[in-house]
């Protein structure tokens, strides 16, 4: 038996009703994914807030954060101070607990004026979906920075 038959209406079924059911199922799935994303973002924000408190309590000094061009050839100043969470300095947490992806388009203007990256929703896994060995749990990345091994 083929799975293809399960995705199409059976003979005699109303195609409009079938399409409406599929549309409703897709909406329910999308809503569940969004709720999960929001929950993970809330958990990650809590981890970042706790990290900033612990870093301050331990006297871990923030550094001036820089952004890199997508191709990695250029480095641009930012007004941000904080801690890099990956060794390649592609993501960081600022002293206010905001999460930043520090890759930007290459720009001649940015070489002189710098860039102001926008804060992003933090993920629970940095590099999720990346090549094997390039992803790390946010909690592990934060613990590594606190232990001085960033």
C-alpha positions as CSV (number, residue, x, y, z in Angstrom):
1,X,0.0,0.0,0.0
2,X,1.4,3.4,-1.0
3,X,1.5,6.4,1.3
4,X,0.6,8.6,-1.7
5,X,-3.0,7.3,-1.5
6,X,-3.3,8.5,2.0
7,X,-2.6,12.1,1.0
8,X,-5.3,12.3,-1.7
9,X,-9.1,12.1,-1.3
10,X,-10.7,8.7,-1.7
11,X,-13.1,8.3,-4.6
12,X,-16.4,9.8,-3.7
13,X,-15.0,12.2,-1.1
14,X,-15.6,15.9,-1.4
15,X,-12.2,17.4,-2.6
16,X,-13.1,20.8,-1.1
17,X,-13.7,19.1,2.3
18,X,-10.4,17.2,2.0
19,X,-8.5,20.4,1.2
20,X,-10.1,22.2,4.1
21,X,-9.1,19.3,6.5
22,X,-5.5,19.4,5.2
23,X,-5.4,23.2,5.6
24,X,-6.7,22.9,9.1
25,X,-4.1,20.2,10.0
26,X,-1.3,22.4,8.6
27,X,-2.5,25.3,10.7
28,X,-2.6,23.2,13.8
29,X,0.9,21.9,13.1
30,X,2.2,25.5,12.5
31,X,0.7,26.7,15.7
32,X,2.3,23.8,17.6
33,X,5.7,24.6,16.1
34,X,5.3,28.3,17.0
35,X,4.3,27.5,20.6
36,X,7.4,25.2,20.9
37,X,9.7,27.9,19.4
38,X,8.3,30.5,21.9
39,X,8.8,28.1,24.8
40,X,12.4,27.4,23.8
41,X,13.1,31.1,23.4
42,X,11.7,31.8,26.9
43,X,13.9,29.0,28.3
44,X,17.0,30.4,26.4
45,X,16.3,33.9,27.7
46,X,16.2,32.6,31.2
47,X,19.6,30.9,30.7
48,X,21.1,34.1,29.3
49,X,19.8,36.2,32.2
50,X,21.2,33.7,34.7
51,X,24.5,33.7,32.8
52,X,24.8,37.5,32.9
53,X,24.2,37.5,36.7
54,X,26.8,34.7,37.2
55,X,29.3,36.4,35.0
56,X,29.0,39.7,37.0
57,X,29.2,37.8,40.3
58,X,32.4,36.0,39.1
59,X,33.9,39.2,37.8
60,X,34.0,37.9,34.3
61,X,34.8,41.0,32.2
62,X,32.8,41.6,29.0
63,X,34.7,42.4,25.8
64,X,34.0,44.7,22.9
65,X,32.0,42.6,20.5
66,X,32.8,42.7,16.7
67,X,30.7,41.4,13.8
68,X,32.1,39.6,10.8
69,X,31.1,39.6,7.2
70,X,29.3,36.5,6.0
71,X,32.4,35.5,4.1
72,X,34.5,36.0,7.3
73,X,37.0,38.3,5.6
74,X,36.0,41.5,7.3
75,X,35.5,42.5,10.9
76,X,33.3,45.4,12.0
77,X,33.0,47.3,15.3
78,X,29.8,47.3,17.1
79,X,28.6,49.3,20.1
80,X,28.1,46.1,22.0
81,X,29.9,44.6,25.0
82,X,29.5,41.1,26.1
83,X,30.8,37.5,25.7
84,X,31.2,35.4,22.6
85,X,29.5,32.0,22.9
86,X,31.2,30.2,20.1
87,X,34.9,30.0,19.3
88,X,34.3,31.5,15.9
89,X,32.8,34.6,17.5
90,X,29.6,34.3,15.4
91,X,27.2,34.6,18.3
92,X,27.3,36.5,21.6
93,X,25.4,37.6,24.7
94,X,25.6,41.3,25.5
95,X,25.8,42.6,29.1
96,X,22.0,43.3,29.0
97,X,21.3,39.6,28.3
98,X,20.4,40.1,24.7
99,X,21.5,37.4,22.2
100,X,23.2,38.5,19.0
101,X,24.2,36.8,15.7
102,X,27.3,38.6,14.7
103,X,27.4,38.0,11.0
104,X,26.5,40.8,8.6
105,X,26.7,41.6,4.9
106,X,30.1,42.9,3.8
107,X,30.0,46.7,3.5
108,X,32.5,49.4,2.8
109,X,30.5,51.9,4.9
110,X,30.6,49.4,7.9
111,X,34.4,49.3,7.7
112,X,34.4,53.0,8.8
113,X,31.1,53.4,10.7
114,X,30.7,50.0,12.3
115,X,27.5,48.0,12.5
116,X,24.7,47.8,15.0
117,X,23.4,44.2,14.9
118,X,19.8,43.6,16.0
119,X,19.1,41.3,19.0
120,X,17.7,37.9,18.0
121,X,15.6,35.3,19.7
122,X,18.0,33.0,21.4
123,X,17.9,29.3,20.5
124,X,18.5,26.4,23.0
125,X,20.9,24.9,20.5
126,X,23.5,27.1,18.8
127,X,24.1,26.0,15.2
128,X,21.1,23.6,15.2
129,X,21.1,21.9,11.8
130,X,24.7,22.7,11.1
131,X,27.3,20.1,10.1
132,X,28.1,17.4,12.6
133,X,30.1,18.7,15.5
134,X,29.2,22.4,14.9
135,X,26.2,22.6,17.1
136,X,26.3,23.1,20.9
137,X,23.6,23.4,23.6
138,X,23.3,27.0,24.8
139,X,23.7,25.9,28.4
140,X,27.0,24.2,27.5
141,X,28.3,27.2,25.6
142,X,27.4,29.5,28.6
143,X,29.1,27.1,31.1
144,X,32.2,27.0,28.9
145,X,32.4,30.8,28.9
146,X,31.9,30.9,32.7
147,X,34.7,28.4,33.1
148,X,37.0,30.5,31.0
149,X,37.1,28.1,28.1
150,X,35.3,30.1,25.5
